């Protein structure tokens, strides 16, 4: 199988590849091409190919007892600008490989390739799976990309508000970790316990503009000094709260941003995440305290999505069967499995060790062939067990 | 005199005025118009009008002993974008008023209006006075403005590299303080002891870009956290060094500046000033220590310009003669008097109290009529004394 799976990853990476990674943004010709290519692979091995109104792709291997709920596996095919070889395509290609190799089971097996997981083009991730599950935001279809094209137009066929999911029995997503944890533990595979909850905050510090030469230190109200204290407080807070909490100030805009003018206004964006709701709530409470005196707006908040305990157990057992220790970890990034979990589908994720410290969204993104092979074998075991009526 | 001086300030402010201040940028039609207007006022009261190759304007009242060195007073007529009513024009108009009122003296009196003091258009201040004194930077005439026009073209007449100064006996510049110090001391007038030295530094912090969700706090190398510590250290250093030291981080550029990406590179601009060379050197040394691990480039450095002790005494005595306490202070902003001092001209400055906390470069820039009146009277006394051969 090695050759076929690697060849398929290469073929998908080649769509939109350049020196700094591959561009397969949502609803572009490149994402379309990736979906078209995967659908031919599905058809070639006898899967029944279907698409939903936003273009999510499904390849079904009809079960011997098709009246039973289906078992799904898969991921997404779009990329960020300059994306890597594994983020997304690995889950689709590994799912296809596993289904081909285990063949017909009692339950219908379905390999799914979601649309627009990254959200790089229209700003919110997991569009395809959220549309499927009826979890779009009000007005989201009218969001426009940088070129002024509305999401509604990009999808092309006047999609309904979504929510056409016929819930499967379970969903298993194989994905690279995109972090350093498994590499640190010298472990090839991991079972995800939860996908972190995320809050995005805008924090604006106001000061008083002034001449950098004529305003004594004692007479200043420097918005940047306030913001700098806050940046450090955000870091310290996340470290103190622990339990997987992370918080990042990734964006800073200073006004007027001139070398000889004391900053009047500093706008920051904060990304705060935690794998458990109580931790996320504590983190946000403490960040709010640190932002005392600033204008704080919560732009978005998603609760953590715990993975289904039953599905986790099945994945864990399958990992043991291929001779690998079970490592549990949470996912710091969002995934389609989190959306399906929120929609009530028992979901689980099988993480594959990322190399190079977990670098992702980059041509340096890498997972070893041997790790990928074991992931496929573990997925085969998990799908066999889930697809059995016993 | 009150009416005439106020009317003249109003007439100059009207050139380029709009709701957010006045625009009389260097070598624009508006600066030209201001120079033309002042030259008519000079001619009307019998001053001999002259211009040098970069358009600095001189109005001379020939002395009874014209073989003696001249006494100069004046300032500049250009403004920053959205400038106020006093910064620059006050020194020219007050000089003209004083010369008109004291009339012919032994030494020739000269009212000067320098070009391009603010440097808003081509990036470096005091161009006119530096050209006069032969203190231009190499290649400076080839600097271009935002529209791509070279300074050489803006000046219009293929200026020589400058340095045509025939040094006067003394230069006295009346200027608003542009700071809160005199207002804080409830003092209308001040004598400047020195114009601060200034350094401009570019400081670049490097970190490691990473996913804001999947990178644990302990595995981060966040360029913004390093930069934030530095911003606070710059402030703390200036406060600790004291003796008039000020330091400001006014500009921040974060790469990639995305909410969900750990910052990889942060570029800061630091403005550091102090009225004495030893203080400036200490301040810069300590900022360099705080920037350990960063890439630091000194973009520019100007030493403090002490004002001439003799000229300071003359100004101080004249202030006492109009019934006002003498307040000494340094200037945190650069001025043409600093350039002339560097060129060896015994120079002094008479500061007029700024209201509204010292706000400047703004339509809210203000000095009281009564303070301006006393400044003119003190300037008259100082010019009389300097222009006497005794």
Boltz contact constraints between the chains, C-beta under 6 A:
constraints:
  - contact:
      token1: [A, 178]
      token2: [B, 211]
      max_distance: 6.0
  - contact:
      token1: [A, 178]
      token2: [B, 214]
      max_distance: 6.0
  - contact:
      token1: [A, 179]
      token2: [B, 214]
      max_distance: 6.0
  - contact:
      token1: [A, 180]
      token2: [B, 219]
      max_distance: 6.0
  - contact:
      token1: [A, 211]
      token2: [B, 178]
      max_distance: 6.0
  - contact:
      token1: [A, 212]
      token2: [B, 248]
      max_distance: 6.0
  - contact:
      token1: [A, 212]
      token2: [B, 250]
      max_distance: 6.0
  - contact:
      token1: [A, 212]
      token2: [B, 271]
      max_distance: 6.0
  - contact:
      token1: [A, 213]
      token2: [B, 273]
      max_distance: 6.0
  - contact:
      token1: [A, 213]
      token2: [B, 332]
      max_distance: 6.0
  - contact:
      token1: [A, 213]
      token2: [B, 333]
      max_distance: 6.0
  - contact:
      token1: [A, 214]
      token2: [B, 178]
      max_distance: 6.0
  - contact:
      token1: [A, 214]
      token2: [B, 179]
      max_distance: 6.0
  - contact:
      token1: [A, 214]
      token2: [B, 332]
      max_distance: 6.0
  - contact:
      token1: [A, 214]
      token2: [B, 333]
      max_distance: 6.0
  - contact:
      token1: [A, 217]
      token2: [B, 238]
      max_distance: 6.0
  - contact:
      token1: [A, 217]
      token2: [B, 239]
      max_distance: 6.0
  - contact:
      token1: [A, 217]
      token2: [B, 246]
      max_distance: 6.0
  - contact:
      token1: [A, 219]
      token2: [B, 180]
      max_distance: 6.0
  - contact:
      token1: [A, 224]
      token2: [B, 231]
      max_distance: 6.0
  - contact:
      token1: [A, 224]
      token2: [B, 249]
      max_distance: 6.0
  - contact:
      token1: [A, 225]
      token2: [B, 235]
      max_distance: 6.0
  - contact:
      token1: [A, 228]
      token2: [B, 228]
      max_distance: 6.0
  - contact:
      token1: [A, 228]
      token2: [B, 231]
      max_distance: 6.0
  - contact:
      token1: [A, 228]
      token2: [B, 232]
      max_distance: 6.0
  - contact:
      token1: [A, 231]
      token2: [B, 224]
      max_distance: 6.0
  - contact:
      token1: [A, 231]
      token2: [B, 228]
      max_distance: 6.0
  - contact:
      token1: [A, 232]
      token2: [B, 228]
      max_distance: 6.0
  - contact:
      token1: [A, 235]
      token2: [B, 225]
      max_distance: 6.0
  - contact:
      token1: [A, 238]
      token2: [B, 217]
      max_distance: 6.0
  - contact:
      token1: [A, 239]
      token2: [B, 217]
      max_distance: 6.0
  - contact:
      token1: [A, 246]
      token2: [B, 217]
      max_distance: 6.0
  - contact:
      token1: [A, 248]
      token2: [B, 212]
      max_distance: 6.0
  - contact:
      token1: [A, 248]
      token2: [B, 262]
      max_distance: 6.0
  - contact:
      token1: [A, 249]
      token2: [B, 224]
      max_distance: 6.0
  - contact:
      token1: [A, 250]
      token2: [B, 212]
      max_distance: 6.0
  - contact:
      token1: [A, 250]
      token2: [B, 258]
      max_distance: 6.0
  - contact:
      token1: [A, 250]
      token2: [B, 259]
      max_distance: 6.0
  - contact:
      token1: [A, 250]
      token2: [B, 261]
      max_distance: 6.0
  - contact:
      token1: [A, 251]
      token2: [B, 257]
      max_distance: 6.0
  - contact:
      token1: [A, 251]
      token2: [B, 259]
      max_distance: 6.0
  - contact:
      token1: [A, 252]
      token2: [B, 252]
      max_distance: 6.0
  - contact:
      token1: [A, 252]
      token2: [B, 254]
      max_distance: 6.0
  - contact:
      token1: [A, 254]
      token2: [B, 252]
      max_distance: 6.0
  - contact:
      token1: [A, 257]
      token2: [B, 251]
      max_distance: 6.0
  - contact:
      token1: [A, 258]
      token2: [B, 250]
      max_distance: 6.0
  - contact:
      token1: [A, 259]
      token2: [B, 250]
      max_distance: 6.0
  - contact:
      token1: [A, 259]
      token2: [B, 251]
      max_distance: 6.0
  - contact:
      token1: [A, 259]
      token2: [B, 269]
      max_distance: 6.0
  - contact:
      token1: [A, 259]
      token2: [B, 271]
      max_distance: 6.0
  - contact:
      token1: [A, 260]
      token2: [B, 271]
      max_distance: 6.0
  - contact:
      token1: [A, 261]
      token2: [B, 250]
      max_distance: 6.0
  - contact:
      token1: [A, 262]
      token2: [B, 248]
      max_distance: 6.0
  - contact:
      token1: [A, 269]
      token2: [B, 259]
      max_distance: 6.0
  - contact:
      token1: [A, 271]
      token2: [B, 212]
      max_distance: 6.0
  - contact:
      token1: [A, 271]
      token2: [B, 259]
      max_distance: 6.0
  - contact:
      token1: [A, 271]
      token2: [B, 260]
      max_distance: 6.0
  - contact:
      token1: [A, 273]
      token2: [B, 213]
      max_distance: 6.0
  - contact:
      token1: [A, 332]
      token2: [B, 213]
      max_distance: 6.0
  - contact:
      token1: [A, 332]
      token2: [B, 214]
      max_distance: 6.0
  - contact:
      token1: [A, 333]
      token2: [B, 213]
      max_distance: 6.0
  - contact:
      token1: [A, 333]
      token2: [B, 214]
      max_distance: 6.0
